[in-house]
């Protein structure tokens, strides 16, 4: 709320104070929409002419403008609070990582869901790469560049490279000596295997867990187990990975019923060709119970980059042992249709002055409720390119998103839209 003095005694409510809503008319009903003596019979019966369509368009534009003004006002307030806090600490904005790197930070879930971690919008994953596809030296270079560019969250799992990914991640963090409060580590458990050995390596490296657990047993048992893990100090929070919305809601209900700790985020696949869960199901959970979304595979395992347009290269992920499923997916009829759409999206990216990868990642970041996007990079050039997607995010206007939806032709519809 902004407090100011209005010009007239009756303006702006009591004492001349007003809010952003009063200033810009946000949330107020338009007089033309109200029923009254000024309306015509045709207008009251639902007939719409060209003038009514233009009026609807103007209202839509004013709502978008009002939303942008409100967001700008919120950013100014947050900036002022940050400057005041830094002044008390005898620091300047240039000492702040977010200011120096321009990396946006988002709450990993809703604030009222007891989660107080602000994660970077982008974060590197370790699937396929750490402990297998790339060397430890390359892994260290990737983490160093990521950290220096404001990334504060690193994701791994006990099963990645049979546990070697966790060991590599822990060793690099221990070697770097970064301040422990400056980063977050998330890991996933499911298959078992080397969890005990890897867990001890991570504890030695002075890491804390933020665990995601696929639904492999009954949900109440999972909630009790994760509550025990947190109470023992082995993790700060827990989340889910590849759970359905119904299972997440059940976990939340069990936690509330038995005074346990509910999940705070869900890891879900999200890209141009996988949209329903993140765009329809998770936003509803975000607003109802505060569960955030950490999405992975924004480039559809490299398909969106265009590397598979002329076949499967020998150095690509689809040519690796154990990834026959990806090769079959690329060569399928559906894969060829997707590649055709990707070529059109490349032309759109050229028009915007960015790469296809940057456009795809920015498109993922613009979605409501998405806290962070996991990047699957195997060299420093790819990481630097993907970080450039933050510059493209400002170009994800409603018009641009609509154009991309038209090219894809697969925009999911919510239940309300379906009923309408």
C-alpha positions, 0 to 999 in steps of 0.5 A: 500500500502507498500512503499519500495525500490527495488533492481534495478532501474526499478523494482517496478514502479516509484522510486522503490516503489511497492504494495502488488500486485507487490510483489505477482503478485495479479491481473496480467494476466498469460502469459500462458493465453494470446493469442500469438505465443506460444499457440498450435492450440488445446489450442486456440480452447478450447481443454484441456488436463491433463496439462491444468487441472493441470495448472488451479489447480495451478492458483487456488491455487496461487489465494487463496494463494495470497488472504491469503497473502493480508489478512495477510498484511491488518491485520498487517497494522491494528494492527500497526495502533491500536498500534500507536493509543493506544500509543497516548492514553497511553494504551497498546494492553492488554487494548484493548478488542479485544486483550484480548478476541480474539473476531473479530469485523466486520463492520455492513454493508459496510463502505461507506454506512455511518455505522461506527459500528463494531459489534462482530462476535457473539451476544446473542439474546433474542427470546424465552429466556429473560422474558419467558424461563429463569430467570432474574438471568440467563439472567444477567449471560448470558449478563455478560459472553457475555460482558466480552468475547468481545460481544458488541451487544445485540438484542431484539424485542418489541414482544419477551415475550410480551415486557418483553424481552426488559424490562429485557435487559434494566434493566440488562444494567442499573444495570451493568452500562457499558460504553454506548459507549461500546455496541449496542442494536438492536430491531425490531418493527412490531406488536405494542402492548407494544412498548410505555411502553417498549420504555420508559423503554429502554430510562430510561436505557439510550439505543439507538435503532437500529431498524429493521422493517419487511415489513408490509406497503409500503416501502416509508412510512417505509423509511420516518418513520425510517428517522424520528426516526433517526432524532429525536435521537431515533436511530442511524441506521435502518435495515430490518428483513426478507425483500426480496432483491427486497424490500431492493433495493426499500428502498435504491432507495427511500432513495436516491431519496428523500434524506432519510436514507437507511437501513444498514443491514438485519436480515436473517435466515441462517444455513445449510438448509437455504442458498439461501438468504444469499449466493446468494442475500445478497452478491450482495446487500453488494457489490452494496449498502453496506447492511450487514447481521446479521444472526439468527438461526445458529443451526436451532432452535437446530436441528443441535445440535442433541438433536432431533435425538431420538425424541423431549425432554420434555425440548426442544424448540419444546416441548414448548407451541406455538412451534408446528410448530417446532415439526412438522418440526422435525417429517416431512420427510424433517426433518428426511432427515436433521437429517440424514445429521446432524449425518454425520456432527457430525462425521466431527466435531469430526474429527476437535475436536469441537462440532457440534454447534461450527462447524455450527456457524463457517460455518455461520461466514465464509460466505461473507457479514455476519457481526454477528451471533445471538446465541439463548442460554438458559444457560451459558454452551451453551454460552461458547460452542458457543463462542468456535466456533471462534477457529474453524473459522480458519479451515473453509478452501475452502477444508473444506467448499467444504466437508461440501457442498458435505455432504449437497448437497444443495449449491445454485448457483448464476445467473452467475453460473446458466448461465454458 
